[in-house]
Amino acid sequence: MSLTPELVAELEILALFNLDSSQEGLKIHQTAAPKAIAAAKRLYDKELIDQPDGGYLTSLGRDAAQNIQILLTILNVEETA
């Protein structure tokens, strides 16, 4: 599996969700970058979010977002050596 630009855009959207609150969603406006609009639609089609323009994470989407955010934390740790 390779990281296509489309997949990266989806990961970027999932990384934006605030996992500290299930009451906080995202709204991808019509004026957003076309790649963000398309990524949100794909995430909706994959049943990771509940609206084609953002909305809230589904249960599966929350699991995905948690894993992405954990991975980003691990990869962003500066080496101490």
Protein Blocks (a to p, Z undefined) as FASTA:
>chain_A
ZZdfklmmmmmmmmmpcfkbckbccdddfkbcfklmmmmmmmmmnopafbfnlpjadfkl
mmmmmmmmmmmmmmmpccfZZ
